[in-house]
Amino acid sequence: MKNLKQKRLNKILNPKDRRTVILPLDHGISDGPIAGLIDMRNTLKKAIEGGVDTIIIHKGIYKIYRDLLIKKPVMIHISASTMFGEPLRKVIVTRPSEVIALGAIGVSIHINLANEFEHEMIRDLGIISGECEELGLPLLAMIYPRNRINNKIVTFTDVEHVKHAARLGAELGADIVKVPYTGDSKSFSEVVRGCPIPVVIAGGAKGDEKTMLKSIDDCIKVGAAGVSVGRNVFQHEDMVGMIKKVRKIVHQP
C-alpha cells in the first residue's frame, strides 16, 4: 500500500516541487449554500479551468458531480459540524473505506484544538490515520487551535499554538497538515521546521487579495508546501484569474 499511497500523494503534491494549490469546497455543511457554492457545477468548472491541484469536497457533492471530476484529484472531507449546533466539535461522517469505494484519491479531516472537545478529535485523527494507511489513502489534516471566547469562536494564530498543531498532525500520521498563518514569515518558519510533513496554510476568512497573496509568497519562501484557500478563491469575482495568481506564487520557477 505504501507505493499506492505515494502514487496518490504525487497527484496532490506536484512531484516537481512538492507543492500544491488546494481548493476546499467543504463549507456547505458548516455554513450552508454560501456565495460561490450555490452553483457547484459552475464553481467546479472554474476550479478545473484555473488549474487547482486538488479539490476537497464532501462525498455527496462528489457523487453528484463525478462526471466533472473524473480527471481531477479529489480528497473527500470526512468530518463535519454546523453553525446551528457546536461548530467546534467535528464528528466523523464518512469512513476512508467509503472514499475508496467512491473513487477519490485522499481523505481530509478537520481537527480543532485548544477547546473542551479536542480529545475526541485527536482520537478520531489517530483512528482515521490508521485506516488511511491500511488503504493507501493520503490524509490531509486541517488543524486549527480554536476556542470560544466571549461567545465568539476565535482561531489562535500565535506561533506556539500553530507549530504545536502542525506537529500533532505529523505525530498522528497525517501526510499533509493545514494550519492557520501566523502572520509573518519568521514565525511561520518555526512551524515548518518543527513539522516533518508538508505544511500548507489556510486561506482564512475572505479578505484583501494583495495581503493574502503576499502571505502565500512569504510562506513558500520559508518552506511551506502550498496553500488550501477557499473563500478567497471561490467568492472572488474572477475565480479563474485568482487561482492562476495563487498557482504562479506556489509553483514559482
Secondary structure, 3 states (H helix, E strand, C coil): CHHHHHHHHHHHCECCCCEEEEEECCHHHHHCCCCCCCCHHHHHHHHHHHCCCEEEECHHHHHHCHHHHCCCCEEEECEECCCCCCCCCCEECCCHHHHHHHCCCEEEEEEEECCCCHHHHHHHHHHHHHHHHHHCCCEEEEEEEEEEECCEEEECCCHHHHHHHHHHHHHCCCCEEEECCCCCHHHHHHHHHCCCCCEEEECCCCCCHHHHHHHHHHHHHCCCCEEECCHHHHCCCCHHHHHHHHHHHHCCC
